[in-house]
């Protein structure tokens, strides 16, 4: 198990180094261009950044840490299923703000070691992310509120 973990860490670090080298090389030799008219260095730089993020994530997940057994069982499954059902029912009827808030609060019910404040913060951050990316950034036709 320990050698497997070391191999994952090493593999993640190798991906990170290759991605970083790709980014540095393409930034030094090729123009990026703009978002409207991308240059020859845009895609290799973007792929290099993705390799850096992926390699870092692999190495981070494989790091040694104290583990504890998973709790919950069917309660976790029921909370996730209930959250998905609530989102499907509420999205058109109440708008995405209320649908996301209710969904996050239902899905986080199994969190016994965290209080309500952390649940509200997660719901708020999720709503802000969806608002910025999907409603404002991509201009998707979803209503924040149904009224």
C-alpha positions in Angstrom: 0.0 0.0 0.0 2.8 2.4 0.9 4.7 1.8 -2.4 1.5 2.2 -4.3 0.9 5.6 -2.6 4.5 6.6 -3.4 4.0 5.7 -7.1 0.9 7.8 -7.2 2.6 10.8 -5.6 5.6 10.4 -8.0 3.2 10.1 -11.0 1.3 13.2 -10.0 4.6 15.1 -9.5 5.8 14.0 -12.9 2.6 15.2 -14.5 2.9 18.5 -12.7 6.5 19.0 -13.9 5.6 18.1 -17.5 2.7 20.5 -17.4 4.8 23.3 -15.9 7.5 22.7 -18.6 4.9 22.8 -21.3 3.5 26.1 -20.0 6.9 27.7 -19.7 8.0 26.6 -23.1 4.9 27.6 -25.0 4.7 30.9 -23.2 8.3 31.6 -24.2 8.0 30.6 -27.9 4.4 31.0 -29.0 1.9 33.9 -28.7 -1.3 33.2 -26.8 -3.5 35.5 -28.9 -6.8 36.6 -27.5 -10.0 34.7 -26.6 -11.6 35.9 -29.9 -8.6 34.9 -32.0 -6.4 32.4 -30.2 -2.8 32.0 -31.1 -0.7 28.9 -31.6 0.4 28.8 -27.9 -3.1 28.9 -26.4 -4.1 25.2 -26.6 -0.6 23.9 -25.4 -0.6 26.4 -22.6 -4.1 25.4 -21.5 -3.3 21.7 -21.7 -0.1 22.4 -19.7 -2.1 24.2 -17.0 -4.6 21.2 -16.9 -1.6 18.9 -16.5 -0.3 21.0 -13.6 -3.7 20.9 -11.9 -4.3 17.2 -12.6 -0.8 16.2 -11.4 -1.1 18.4 -8.3 -4.5 16.8 -7.5 -3.2 13.3 -7.9 -0.2 13.9 -5.7 -2.4 15.7 -3.1 -5.0 12.9 -2.9 -2.2 10.2 -2.6 -0.5 12.0 0.3 -0.3 10.0 3.5 -3.1 10.9 6.0 -5.1 9.5 8.8 -8.1 7.7 7.6 -11.3 7.0 9.4 -14.1 4.6 8.4 -17.0 5.9 6.4 -20.2 6.3 8.3 -23.8 6.6 7.2 -24.6 3.9 4.7 -28.1 4.2 3.4 -28.7 7.6 5.1 -26.1 9.2 2.8 -27.7 7.6 -0.3 -31.1 8.7 0.8 -29.9 12.3 1.4 -28.3 12.5 -2.1 -31.4 11.0 -3.8 -33.6 13.4 -1.9 -31.4 16.3 -2.9 -31.5 15.4 -6.6 -35.3 14.9 -6.4 -35.8 18.3 -4.6 -33.6 20.0 -7.2 -35.6 18.5 -10.1 -38.9 19.5 -8.5 -37.9 23.0 -7.4 -35.8 24.3 -10.3 -38.7 25.3 -12.5 -41.2 26.1 -9.7 -38.9 28.1 -7.4 -35.9 29.1 -9.4 -32.3 28.0 -9.1 -31.4 30.0 -5.9 -34.1 28.2 -3.8 -33.6 24.9 -5.6 -29.8 24.9 -4.8 -30.3 26.1 -1.2 -32.8 23.3 -0.5 -30.7 20.7 -2.3 -27.5 21.6 -0.4 -29.3 21.6 2.9 -30.8 18.1 2.2 -27.6 16.6 0.9 -25.6 17.9 3.9 -28.0 16.4 6.4 -25.6 13.5 7.1 -22.9 15.9 8.2 -23.1 15.2 12.0 -19.7 16.8 12.8 -20.6 20.2 11.2 -23.2 22.8 12.2 -25.8 24.6 10.3 -23.6 27.6 9.6 -21.2 25.4 7.5 -24.3 24.1 5.5 -25.5 27.6 4.9 -22.0 28.7 3.8 -21.8 25.8 1.3 -25.2 26.6 -0.1 -24.3 30.3 -0.4 -21.0 29.5 -2.2 -22.8 27.1 -4.5 -25.5 29.6 -5.4 -22.9 32.3 -6.0 -20.9 30.0 -8.3 -24.0 29.0 -10.3 -25.1 32.6 -10.6 -21.7 33.8 -11.8 -20.9 30.9 -14.2 -24.2 29.8 -15.6 -26.6 32.8 -15.2 -24.2 35.7 -15.7 -21.2 34.2 -17.5 -22.8 31.8 -19.9 -26.1 33.7 -20.0 -28.2 30.5 -19.6 -31.9 30.9 -19.6 -32.5 29.8 -16.0 -34.4 31.9 -13.6 -32.8 32.8 -10.2 -36.3 33.1 -8.7 -39.7 32.0 -10.0 -41.6 35.1 -8.8 
